[in-house]
Amino acid sequence: MSNLSKLNGISTLIGNTPLLEIEFEYMGKIRRIYAKAEHMNLTGSIKDRMALHILKLERRGFYL
């Protein structure tokens, strides 16, 4: 598999951060809140789309 193919494969994983549903009772009512599971992102809390963009620029010969 070429490096470009690997890069394209990674891009399918970006933008789908799972949400965790947390259900609890407060003042006699069931409440729900949703939290993003950032720890499941490829780069942790770093913005994945920005990291992918930087990698794509490097592939095209641009260096930061």
Secondary structure, 3 states (H helix, E strand, C coil): CCHHHHHHHHHCCCCCCCEEEEEEEECCEEEEEEEECHHHCCCCCCCHHHHHHHHHHHHCCCCC
